[in-house]
Every structure is written in C-alpha cells, then in structure tokens.
Amino acid sequence: MEEDQREAVASLTPLAVSADDPQSMSDVQQNLYEDAFKLLWEMKMRKRQGKPNLPDTVTELGTEDGCKVYLVGTAHFSESSRKDVVKTIQEVQPDVVVVELCQYRVSMLKMDEKTLLKEAREINLDKLQQAIKQNGVMSGLMQMLLLKVSAHITEQLGMAPGGEFREAFKEAGKVPFCKFHLGDRPIPITFKRAIAALTIWQKVKLAWGLCFLSDPISKDDVEKCKQKDLLEQMMSEMIGEFPDLHRTIVAERDVYLAYMLKQAAKPLELPLALGPEPSQQIPSVVVGVVGMGHIPGIEKNWNNLLNIQELMSVPPPSLATRVIKFAVKASLMGLVGYGCYRVGKGTIHLILSRPFIQSYLHKFTN
C-alpha cells in the first residue's frame, strides 16, 4: 500500500514553470496536491470491498446517516484475533479505526513484543508506586493485582497482551486518510469507580482471589473466548458475587465504547479537490477493535441516546473507607512515634528533618 501511494504521487509530472514566478509555483503545487489526493482516494475506494469477506468475529452496525461500523470482537491474547483485525481493515479500507485503549495504555502500540513481554512479567515496587501515585492507594493496588493476572496469562502463553491493537495501529497507517482513535474510558476513572462500588469485605475477597490466581491457561482456552456464549459464562463465573464490579468494569465501558464509536461514525465532508460541490458529504466507514465481551453491550446500547458525563465522575469515598484510611494512617504514625521514642531525641530530629517525612506529615495533618 505505501509503495503504491509513493508511485501514485511520483507519477504526477509537474508543469514547467519559472522559479521567478511564485504565484505559478504555488498554483502548480496546489494542482499537484489535488491530483495526488484524488489518486490516493480513488485507490482507496477501489480497494474498499462493497461486500467484504469478513471473519465470523465481526459484527456490522449502522447509523441513520448510512455510516457503517465493523466491530471486530477479539481475545486479548490471541494470534487469530490479530489476523481478524488485519483482514477486516484491508477489506473495508476504513476512514476511522477505534480501539479499546485509553491514553494511559497507548504506549503498548509502539513497543515491540519482546519489551512488552518483559514489562508484563515484571511487577516491581516502582510500578506499584507509580500506580498508587496515579490512581490512589486502593485503586493503585487493584491495578497492580489485575496486572498480576495479566502477567500470569503472559507467563502461561508466552504472548504479550494487546497484539490486536498494535496490528490495528499498523494497518490503519497503511490506509489513505484513515484516522486512529482511542475509544476506551481512562483507566484511572474505571479503577476508582470500581473500588468505590465495592464494600470493604468485597475488596478483601477480590484482592485475595487475585493474589492467589494460579490456574493454568492454554492457548485453546483463549481462543474459546471468541465464542460469545462461552465468554458470557466465564464472565458470570468470574464475577460471581461482584455485580457492581461487572457494572463498572464491563457495562459502563460498553456504554462508553458505543458512544465513542458513534462519535467516530459521522459523515465525511470531502474537500473541494474531490469534486466541485461545496461541503459534499459521504457516509464514513469505521472499524472498531474491542474485546469480545463488549460486543453484546455495544449492540444493546447502539440505538440508545447515550450520555457519558456521569460515567466520567468519581464518587467520593464512603464513610467506612475514610475511617479505615484514617485508622491506617494513625497506626503508621503511632509506630513511627514509638520508634522515634525508642531510639532517642537526636534520631528523632534527624528523621523528622527528612523532606519526605515532612511532606507526609503535612499531608496527614491536612
């Protein structure tokens, strides 16, 4: 594709003009730009299949304006899903590609497989501190526990997550005039809303289950996730007694993804280079790459009037959560005070003079 585009542009022979005539040079450059634009657009339209031969994992949706959305349902650790994404983008030559990622996870698009495998397997103190700084204590710990689940799958399969998103990013770059959008809700908001939805006891039980996850996983198990009925059964078994967790992590993101896909599926306003009519619009074609578990929810919400403003808010911590956080802080301060008392006044002065201790005391008193 990239080579065809270069050849198309190179085939345009500029007119002979004088370098002393800036206006003529400008006109020629404008004509070249318009001709190149037309050629690339025609090339794209020729490759776009009217009746594309798409994988079974693709669901087609439409809008009132005639825009089409092809949803590729994927398993996040699946080689087959990568191939499905590549085939779909090549067949429909989309105007926009939307993926189930947010700005906090966009780095995985440009990292190579070896680096991603190393990152996924290594969960260290630095990552924990960064997660807590970014999301707060409870949400940061939950993020690290879920990363541990991802690392467990990575270790079992020897495959880094997000391969289908990286393929989508690469293929979108090969399609002329194709935009690439991030369609998922920011992960800090999702984690904070998930934590706020759980009781203290549910948080303890969930953390305990994630900490001791060790069941073996095979590649066949991952590929089976592409069957809708099996995936729904697995989701219900996994979530079990945490319906509020399902609401925040799955159902709310179904609504958010549907909203972002509908925003991407807007008629295109063509430039004058493609025709004499001003503001000429044509229906757009969108490819969405999302986990298979989100397909039923996106379909369910597709024709609804969606408002994501409430989904972007973070509820204040409950009274019980505030009491526990205060108790933990008070206990830590008590231990520090007792330790200082035991080691003497000189050491107390030395410890309290440290910048990070003063910073912590300032935050605690506030």
Salt bridges, closest charged atoms under 4 A:
ASP4 OD2 - LYS47 NZ 3.63
ASP84 OD2 - LYS226 NZ 3.08
ASP95 OD1 - LYS44 NZ 2.90
ASP95 OD1 - ARG48 NH2 3.17
GLU100 OE1 - HIS76 NE2 3.84
GLU100 OE2 - ARG253 NH2 2.76
GLU100 OE2 - HIS294 NE2 3.47
GLU113 OE2 - ARG82 NH2 3.18
GLU113 OE1 - ARG166 NH2 3.03
GLU119 OE1 - LYS127 NZ 3.61
GLU155 OE1 - ARG121 NE 3.48
GLU164 OE2 - HIS76 ND1 2.60
GLU167 OE2 - LYS170 NZ 3.88
GLU171 OE2 - LYS174 NZ 3.19
ASP184 OD2 - ARG105 NH2 2.66
ASP184 OD2 - ARG253 NH2 2.79
GLU241 OE1 - LYS205 NZ 2.88
ASP244 OD1 - ARG247 NE 3.95
GLU252 OE1 - ARG185 NH1 2.80
GLU252 OE2 - ARG193 NH2 2.85
GLU252 OE2 - ARG247 NH1 3.04
ASP254 OD1 - HIS294 ND1 2.56
GLU299 OE1 - LYS228 NZ 3.88
GLU310 OE2 - ARG193 NH2 3.42
